[in-house]
Amino acid sequence: MAKHLADKRSASTGSRVKQFLRLSRTPRETWHRPRGGAGSSRLVQFLRIARGRSA
């Protein structure tokens, strides 16, 4: 019995892998953007929540 037309896949050209490798070779800033000075304000918010305050 033959496969249904929807079950037949055409051969992949590997373009998704090529594009991923191209992006992975770019400078690190593409993947890991530096955060600004948000570290201290985040800590303040976490401490506020831990103390039970909402505003």
CNS distance restraints for C-alpha pairs under 8 A (distance, minus, plus):
assign (resid   3 and name CA) (resid   7 and name CA) 6.13 0.50 0.50
assign (resid   3 and name CA) (resid   8 and name CA) 6.91 0.50 0.50
assign (resid   4 and name CA) (resid   8 and name CA) 6.95 0.50 0.50
assign (resid  14 and name CA) (resid  18 and name CA) 6.30 0.50 0.50
assign (resid  15 and name CA) (resid  19 and name CA) 6.12 0.50 0.50
assign (resid  16 and name CA) (resid  20 and name CA) 6.17 0.50 0.50
assign (resid  17 and name CA) (resid  21 and name CA) 6.12 0.50 0.50
assign (resid  18 and name CA) (resid  22 and name CA) 6.13 0.50 0.50
assign (resid  19 and name CA) (resid  23 and name CA) 6.24 0.50 0.50
assign (resid  20 and name CA) (resid  24 and name CA) 6.08 0.50 0.50
assign (resid  21 and name CA) (resid  25 and name CA) 6.27 0.50 0.50
assign (resid  22 and name CA) (resid  26 and name CA) 6.91 0.50 0.50
assign (resid  26 and name CA) (resid  30 and name CA) 6.90 0.50 0.50
assign (resid  28 and name CA) (resid  32 and name CA) 6.12 0.50 0.50
assign (resid  29 and name CA) (resid  33 and name CA) 5.17 0.50 0.50
assign (resid  29 and name CA) (resid  34 and name CA) 7.57 0.50 0.50
assign (resid  35 and name CA) (resid  39 and name CA) 7.99 0.50 0.50
assign (resid  37 and name CA) (resid  41 and name CA) 7.80 0.50 0.50
assign (resid  38 and name CA) (resid  42 and name CA) 6.04 0.50 0.50
assign (resid  39 and name CA) (resid  43 and name CA) 6.40 0.50 0.50
assign (resid  40 and name CA) (resid  44 and name CA) 6.34 0.50 0.50
assign (resid  41 and name CA) (resid  45 and name CA) 6.29 0.50 0.50
assign (resid  42 and name CA) (resid  46 and name CA) 6.20 0.50 0.50
assign (resid  43 and name CA) (resid  47 and name CA) 6.15 0.50 0.50
assign (resid  44 and name CA) (resid  48 and name CA) 6.13 0.50 0.50
assign (resid  45 and name CA) (resid  49 and name CA) 6.24 0.50 0.50
assign (resid  46 and name CA) (resid  50 and name CA) 6.12 0.50 0.50
assign (resid  47 and name CA) (resid  51 and name CA) 6.18 0.50 0.50
assign (resid  48 and name CA) (resid  52 and name CA) 6.50 0.50 0.50
assign (resid  48 and name CA) (resid  53 and name CA) 5.62 0.50 0.50
assign (resid  48 and name CA) (resid  54 and name CA) 7.35 0.50 0.50
assign (resid  49 and name CA) (resid  53 and name CA) 5.66 0.50 0.50
assign (resid  49 and name CA) (resid  54 and name CA) 6.62 0.50 0.50
